[in-house]
Amino acid sequence: MDIRNADRNGFFGEYGGSFVPEALEKELKVIADKYEELRKDEKFIAELDELNRTYTGRPSPVYHAERLSMAAGGAEIFLKREDLNHTGAHKINHALGEVLLAKHLGKKKVIAETGAGQHGVALATAAALLGLKCDIYMGEIDVRKEAPNVLRMKILGARVISVTDGTRTLKDAVDAAFKAYLNDPVNQIYCIGSVVGPHPFPSMVRDFQSIVGREAREQFLSSEGKLPDAVVACVGGGSNAMGIFSGFLDDESVKLYGVEPAGRGLETPYHAASITKGKKGILHGFKCYFLQDEDGQPLPVYSIASGLDYPGVGPQHCLLHDVGRVSYETANDREAVEAFYALSRLEGIIPALESSHAVAYAVKLASILGKGKNILVNLSGRGDKDIDFVTSNYPISEYEGAYGKTGYEDFLSQISGS
């Protein structure tokens, strides 16, 4: 079975596909055909490469987090610094590609959902750069929680639509964006913010994000003379994880770990661990594992990280789970906040709460793997957007005592469980 690519109908094994109304199916075929043409077009590739280099600031570096590694005790931890990209996250990688595609298709407007706001900011940025209108749908809770990113989107000229239906978070923003897209699929395009949705979006977003994995593999080999023993990334819908995993899928010696949000605990309803606790079904036009009730309807989900509170996960992730190529683990809210503060104090890097889940699990894994091993973490975004929320709800004073007189060893031991 090909774990790298979908078949001609957009299926990764039994997952993916396109389960949408007939009118939209026709438009999606136009998008798929155009993308297949452009992905082989030298001019399109050169234009995107130039933007990645001169506008986004690629390649993003791989950084050895020595103080974090020392405090964790065990394997050495390295960070792929996607937080240093223009707009502050990996999202700009696919946003530029999707808006370029939209322009080649003659679209007048791009629309999208966003949770943490990073995809929204990235798409608004790309739309401003390339001269298209932009509408961003965002759950009302996330609008309040991620106020700095809302302001950024508005400054960039995007219209931010607050979604007040349902749980007022990412899932409902997706619903609203799909509904808006159905109203006029000819003049606008829905630029999905992750490796989810109907074909061709899971493959297309993965392809645009694969630059992360290609760079990371080459950089690690160049600096360390070998491949990492493990690669770790957070997983909501799964775009940053598929981006970095794609560079190492063929390397059997490299263990891959996707970290889902355990929220307030997997034993509670307050989490968004779609693979860990979900079942197979159809969500937002594609088949995947998702959190559902007895009637097959999506359950309300929760994560401290707005970009991870989606009830489903990308179809390629589902296949990689089934065949055992990727181990899907979890980190809870408390562990993510501890990692947020630890990376900030130890390395001077304030991570996004989404990325903090990956950092938290990497610290645990470091003690498991032990000395002489290397872990590469995809630091998918920076935490500017989360500062007000974290310090208001998880005050610095609560965490000062956790450090102990001996420094960060006591603090990190809480995450590693040692």
C-alpha positions in Angstrom: 0.0 0.0 0.0 1.3 3.5 -0.9 1.4 5.5 2.3 2.8 8.5 0.6 0.2 9.3 -2.0 -3.6 9.2 -2.4 -5.1 7.3 -5.3 -6.8 9.0 -8.3 -10.0 9.5 -6.2 -8.2 11.0 -3.3 -8.1 8.0 -1.0 -5.3 7.1 1.4 -6.3 3.5 1.9 -9.9 3.7 3.0 -9.6 7.3 4.2 -10.1 10.6 2.3 -12.1 10.8 -0.9 -14.7 13.4 -1.7 -18.2 13.3 -0.2 -19.7 16.5 -1.3 -22.8 17.8 -3.3 -22.6 17.2 -7.0 -22.3 20.9 -7.8 -19.3 21.2 -5.6 -17.8 18.0 -6.9 -17.6 19.5 -10.3 -15.7 22.6 -9.0 -13.3 20.5 -6.9 -12.4 18.5 -10.0 -11.5 21.8 -11.7 -9.3 22.6 -8.7 -7.7 19.2 -8.7 -7.0 19.2 -12.4 -5.5 22.7 -12.3 -3.3 21.8 -9.3 -2.0 18.7 -11.1 -1.1 20.9 -14.0 0.6 23.6 -11.9 2.5 21.3 -9.6 4.5 20.2 -12.7 4.7 23.7 -14.2 8.3 25.1 -13.9 7.1 28.7 -13.8 4.6 28.1 -11.0 7.2 26.1 -9.0 9.8 28.9 -9.5 7.4 31.6 -8.5 6.5 29.7 -5.3 10.1 28.9 -4.5 11.0 32.6 -4.9 8.3 33.6 -2.5 9.3 31.0 0.0 12.9 32.3 -0.1 12.4 36.1 -0.3 9.0 36.6 1.3 8.6 33.8 3.9 12.3 33.6 4.7 12.9 30.0 4.0 14.7 27.8 4.8 13.8 27.9 8.5 16.7 26.7 10.6 17.1 23.6 12.7 18.2 24.6 16.2 19.8 22.5 19.0 17.9 23.2 22.2 20.8 22.4 24.5 19.5 23.9 27.7 16.1 22.1 27.3 17.9 18.9 26.5 20.1 19.2 29.6 17.0 19.8 31.8 15.1 17.0 30.2 18.0 14.6 30.7 18.4 12.0 28.0 18.1 12.5 24.2 19.2 15.7 22.6 16.2 17.9 21.4 16.3 19.9 18.2 13.7 22.3 16.9 12.7 23.0 13.3 12.0 26.7 13.6 8.8 27.2 11.6 8.0 29.9 14.2 10.6 32.1 12.4 8.6 32.2 9.2 6.9 35.4 8.1 3.5 35.4 9.9 4.9 33.2 12.7 4.0 29.7 11.8 4.1 26.9 9.2 0.7 28.1 7.8 2.3 30.5 5.3 3.7 27.5 3.4 0.4 26.3 2.1 -1.3 29.7 2.2 1.0 31.1 -0.5 0.5 27.9 -2.6 -3.3 28.0 -2.3 -3.6 31.7 -3.1 -1.3 31.3 -6.1 -3.5 28.5 -7.3 -6.6 30.7 -6.8 -5.0 33.4 -8.9 -4.2 31.0 -11.7 -7.9 29.8 -11.5 -9.1 33.4 -11.9 -10.8 33.5 -8.5 -11.7 36.9 -7.0 -11.8 35.8 -3.3 -10.3 33.3 -1.0 -12.2 32.1 2.1 -11.1 30.0 5.0 -11.6 28.8 8.5 -9.1 29.4 11.4 -8.8 28.3 14.9 -5.7 29.8 16.5 -5.7 32.5 13.8 -2.4 31.5 12.2 -4.0 30.1 9.1 -6.2 33.1 8.9 -3.3 35.5 9.2 -1.2 33.6 6.7 -4.1 33.5 4.2 -4.9 37.2 4.7 -1.2 37.9 4.2 -1.0 35.9 0.9 -4.2 37.5 -0.3 -2.9 41.0 0.4 0.3 40.1 -1.4 -1.4 38.7 -4.5 -4.4 41.1 -4.7 -7.4 38.9 -3.8 -10.2 39.5 -1.3 -10.2 37.4 1.8 -12.9 36.2 4.2 -11.9 34.4 7.4 -14.4 32.4 9.5 -13.5 32.1 13.2 -15.4 30.7 16.2 -16.6 33.4 18.6 -14.6 31.8 21.4 -11.4 31.8 19.4 -12.1 35.4 18.3 -11.9 36.5 21.9 -9.1 34.1 22.8 -6.8 35.0 19.9 -7.5 38.7 19.7 -4.0 39.7 18.5 -4.4 37.5 15.4 -7.9 38.9 14.7 -6.4 42.4 14.6 -3.6 41.2 12.3 -6.2 39.8 9.8 -8.1 43.0 9.9 -5.0 45.1 9.4 -4.2 42.9 6.4 -7.5 43.7 4.8 -9.4 40.5 5.6 -13.0 40.3 6.7 -13.2 38.3 9.9 -16.6 36.6 10.4 -17.3 35.5 14.0 -19.2 32.2 14.1 -21.7 32.0 16.9 -23.2 28.5 16.1 -22.6 25.3 18.0 -19.5 25.3 20.2 -18.3 28.5 18.5 -14.8 27.0 17.8 -12.9 25.6 14.9 -15.4 22.8 13.8 -18.2 25.4 13.5 -15.9 27.8 11.7 -15.3 25.0 9.1 -19.0 24.5 8.8 -19.6 28.1 8.2 -16.8 28.5 5.7 -18.1 25.4 3.7 -21.6 26.9 3.6 -20.2 30.2 2.3 -18.2 28.3 -0.3 -21.3 26.4 -1.5 -23.0 29.7 -2.2 -20.5 30.7 -4.9 -17.8 28.1 -5.7 -17.1 29.7 -9.1 -15.8 33.1 -8.0 -14.2 32.1 -4.7 -12.1 29.2 -3.4 -12.1 27.7 0.0 -8.4 27.5 1.1 -8.5 24.7 3.7 -6.1 25.3 6.5 -5.0 21.7 7.1 -4.6 18.3 5.5 -8.3 17.7 5.8 -11.5 18.1 3.7 -12.4 16.6 0.4 -9.9 15.7 -2.4 -7.6 17.4 -3.5 -7.0 19.4 -0.3 -5.3 16.8 1.9 -2.8 16.0 -0.8 -2.4 19.6 -1.9 -1.8 21.1 1.5 0.6 18.2 2.4 2.6 19.0 -0.8 2.9 22.7 0.0 4.0 21.8 3.6 6.4 19.1 2.5 9.1 21.8 2.1 9.4 21.5 6.0 10.4 17.8 5.8 12.7 18.2 2.8 14.6 21.0 4.5 14.7 19.4 7.9 16.1 16.1 6.6 18.9 17.8 4.6 19.7 20.2 7.5 19.9 17.5 10.1 22.1 15.3 7.9 24.4 18.3 7.2 24.8 19.4 10.9 24.7 16.0 12.7 25.9 13.6 10.0 23.0 11.3 10.5 19.2 11.3 10.6 17.3 12.0 13.9 16.1 9.0 15.9 12.7 10.5 16.3 10.6 13.3 14.8 7.7 14.8 16.9 4.9 17.2 15.8 1.6 18.2 17.2 -1.6 17.0 15.4 -4.9 18.7 15.1 -6.0 18.4 11.5 -2.3 17.6 10.9 -0.7 19.9 8.4 2.5 20.7 10.2 3.0 17.1 11.1 2.4 15.8 7.6 4.8 18.5 6.4 7.7 17.3 8.5 6.8 13.6 8.4 6.8 13.6 4.6 10.6 14.1 4.7 11.2 10.9 6.7 8.5 8.4 5.8 10.9 6.2 3.8 13.5 6.2 6.6 12.6 3.2 8.8 15.2 4.1 11.4 13.4 7.4 12.2 10.4 7.0 14.5 7.6 9.4 13.9 5.3 10.7 16.7 2.1 12.7 16.3 0.9 14.4 19.5 -2.8 15.0 19.9 -4.4 17.3 22.6 -5.6 15.4 25.7 -7.1 18.6 27.0 -8.3 18.1 30.6 -7.9 14.4 30.3 -8.9 11.6 27.9 -11.3 10.2 30.5 -13.3 13.5 30.2 -15.2 14.9 27.2 -12.7 17.8 27.2 -10.1 16.8 24.7 -9.6 16.6 20.9 -7.7 13.3 20.5 -9.3 12.3 17.2 -7.1 9.2 16.4 -6.7 8.1 20.0 -10.4 8.2 20.9 -12.2 8.6 17.6 -14.1 6.3 15.2 -14.2 6.1 11.4 -16.8 8.2 9.6 -17.5 11.0 7.2 -16.7 14.5 8.3 -16.6 17.7 6.2 -16.5 15.8 2.9 -13.9 13.2 3.7 -13.5 9.9 5.6 -11.3 9.9 8.7 -11.2 9.1 12.4 -13.2 11.6 14.3 -14.8 12.1 17.7 -18.5 11.3 17.3 -21.6 10.4 19.2 -23.7 7.3 18.9 -25.5 8.8 15.8 -22.2 9.5 14.0 -22.4 13.2 14.6 -19.2 15.2 15.6 -18.8 15.7 19.3 -17.9 19.0 20.8 -14.1 19.0 21.3 -11.7 21.0 23.4 -8.1 22.0 23.6 -6.2 24.8 25.3 -4.7 25.3 21.8 -7.3 26.7 19.4 -5.5 25.3 16.4 -5.9 21.7 17.7 -9.6 21.7 18.7 -10.9 19.9 15.6 -12.9 16.7 15.9 -11.2 14.9 13.0 -7.8 14.4 11.5 -6.3 14.2 8.0 -6.8 11.0 6.0 -3.1 10.3 5.5 -2.6 10.4 9.3 -5.4 7.8 9.6 -3.6 5.5 7.3 -0.2 6.1 8.9 -1.8 5.2 12.2 -3.4 2.0 10.9 -0.2 0.7 9.3 1.9 1.7 12.4 4.3 4.1 10.6 3.4 6.9 13.1 2.8 6.6 16.8 0.0 8.9 17.9 0.5 10.1 21.5 -1.1 12.8 23.6 -0.2 15.8 25.9 -2.7 17.5 28.2 -3.3 21.2 28.9 -1.1 21.3 32.0 1.8 19.6 30.1 1.5 22.0 27.2 1.6 25.0 29.5 4.6 23.7 31.4 6.4 23.2 28.1 5.3 26.7 27.0 7.0 28.2 30.1 10.0 25.8 30.0 11.0 26.6 26.4 10.5 30.3 27.0 12.7 30.3 30.1 15.3 27.8 29.0 15.8 28.8 25.3 14.3 32.3 25.0 11.7 30.9 22.6 8.0 31.5 23.3 6.2 28.6 21.4 2.6 28.5 20.3 0.4 26.4 22.5 -0.1 24.0 19.6 3.6 23.5 19.3 3.9 23.2 23.1 2.1 19.9 22.9 4.9 18.5 20.7 7.6 20.0 23.0 5.9 18.4 26.1 5.9 15.0 24.5 9.5 15.4 23.3 10.7 16.0 26.8 9.0 12.8 27.9 10.5 10.9 25.0 14.0 12.2 25.7 14.1 10.4 29.0 12.7 7.2 27.3 15.2 7.2 24.5 18.2 8.2 26.6 21.6 9.6 26.0 23.1 9.4 22.5 19.7 9.8 20.7 18.3 12.8 18.9 14.8 14.1 18.7 13.6 16.7 16.1 10.5 18.7 17.0 8.5 20.7 14.5 8.1 24.0 16.3 5.2 24.9 14.1 4.5 28.4 15.5 5.4 31.1 17.9 3.4 32.0 21.0 2.8 35.8 20.6 -0.9 35.1 20.0 -1.1 33.0 23.2 0.7 35.3 25.7 -2.4 37.1 27.1 -4.5 33.9 27.4 -1.7 31.9 29.1 -0.7 34.5 31.6 -4.3 35.3 32.5 -5.4 31.7 33.0 -2.1 30.1 34.0 -0.2 32.8 35.9 3.6 32.9 35.8 3.5 32.9 39.6 2.0 29.4 39.6 4.9 28.0 37.7 7.8 29.8 39.5 7.5 27.4 42.4 7.7 24.4 40.1 11.3 25.3 39.1 12.7 24.6 42.6 16.0 25.7 44.0 18.0 23.5 41.6 16.6 25.3 38.6 14.6 23.7 35.8 15.3 20.0 36.6 12.4 19.9 39.0 10.2 21.7 36.5 11.0 19.5 33.6 10.7 16.3 35.7 7.0 17.1 36.0 6.6 16.9 32.2 8.8 13.8 31.8 7.1 12.1 34.7 10.4 11.1 36.3 
